[in-house]
Amino acid sequence: VNLVRDPEEQLAIVGVPEEHLGGHAFHNYHLTSPDETVSFEFQHNVCGRSIYAEGTVDAAMFLHTKIRSGADKKLYDMIDVLREGNMR
């Protein structure tokens, strides 16, 4: 895990837009097989914080619906929210 916390490096190396330096999540994953014959790379970038707030509202609405319906399950995660498919 390499954490890049210097704003100049975030701009120049990571490619974070300047307007999102105060709130972003840029992640790169690189997996290589033990014999180094196979590699896999995955990247996801989040600019801003609004998506986290929207997800929180979706989760709260999901829980409200479950409580009102009398659901027996008492522990949920965001995968449950996503599977339900009722995000705004």
C-alpha positions as CSV (number, residue, x, y, z in Angstrom):
1,V,0.0,0.0,0.0
2,N,1.4,3.3,-1.1
3,L,-0.3,6.4,0.4
4,V,0.2,9.6,-1.6
5,R,-0.7,12.5,0.7
6,D,1.3,15.3,-0.9
7,P,-1.1,17.5,-3.0
8,E,1.6,18.2,-5.6
9,E,2.2,14.4,-6.1
10,Q,-1.6,13.8,-6.1
11,L,-1.9,16.3,-9.0
12,A,1.2,15.3,-11.0
13,I,1.6,11.6,-10.4
14,V,-1.9,10.3,-9.4
15,G,-3.9,12.7,-11.6
16,V,-6.3,14.0,-9.0
17,P,-8.2,17.0,-10.4
18,E,-7.2,20.1,-8.3
19,E,-10.8,20.9,-7.3
20,H,-11.0,17.4,-5.6
21,L,-7.8,17.5,-3.6
22,G,-9.8,17.9,-0.4
23,G,-12.0,14.9,-1.0
24,H,-11.1,12.0,-3.3
25,A,-10.3,8.3,-3.4
26,F,-8.0,7.0,-6.1
27,H,-7.1,3.4,-5.8
28,N,-4.9,1.1,-8.0
29,Y,-4.7,-2.6,-7.4
30,H,-2.0,-4.8,-9.0
31,L,-1.9,-8.5,-8.5
32,T,0.8,-10.8,-9.9
33,S,0.9,-14.6,-9.8
34,P,3.8,-16.1,-7.8
35,D,5.6,-17.1,-11.0
36,E,5.0,-13.6,-12.4
37,T,3.4,-14.9,-15.6
38,V,0.0,-13.4,-14.9
39,S,-0.9,-9.9,-13.7
40,F,-4.2,-8.2,-13.1
41,E,-4.7,-4.4,-12.6
42,F,-7.8,-2.7,-11.4
43,Q,-8.4,1.0,-10.8
44,H,-11.2,3.1,-9.4
45,N,-11.3,6.8,-8.8
46,V,-13.8,8.9,-6.8
47,C,-13.8,12.6,-7.1
48,G,-15.6,14.5,-4.4
49,R,-17.6,13.3,-1.4
50,S,-21.1,13.6,-2.5
51,I,-21.3,10.0,-3.7
52,Y,-20.6,8.9,-0.1
53,A,-23.4,11.1,1.2
54,E,-25.8,9.8,-1.4
55,G,-24.9,6.2,-0.5
56,T,-25.5,7.0,3.2
57,V,-29.0,8.3,2.3
58,D,-29.7,5.2,0.2
59,A,-28.6,2.9,3.0
60,A,-30.9,4.8,5.5
61,M,-33.8,4.5,3.2
62,F,-33.1,0.8,2.7
63,L,-33.1,0.2,6.5
64,H,-36.2,2.2,6.9
65,T,-38.0,0.0,4.4
66,K,-36.7,-3.1,6.0
67,I,-37.8,-2.0,9.5
68,R,-41.3,-1.0,8.2
69,S,-41.7,-4.4,6.5
70,G,-40.8,-6.3,9.7
71,A,-37.8,-8.0,8.2
72,D,-36.2,-10.6,10.5
73,K,-32.6,-9.9,9.4
74,K,-30.9,-7.4,11.7
75,L,-27.5,-7.0,10.1
76,Y,-27.0,-5.6,6.5
77,D,-24.1,-4.2,4.5
78,M,-23.9,-2.1,1.4
79,I,-24.0,-5.2,-0.8
80,D,-27.5,-5.8,0.5
81,V,-28.4,-2.2,-0.4
82,L,-27.0,-2.5,-3.9
83,R,-28.7,-5.9,-4.5
84,E,-32.0,-4.3,-3.6
85,G,-31.5,-1.9,-6.5
86,N,-33.5,1.0,-5.1
87,M,-30.8,3.6,-5.2
88,R,-31.7,7.1,-6.3
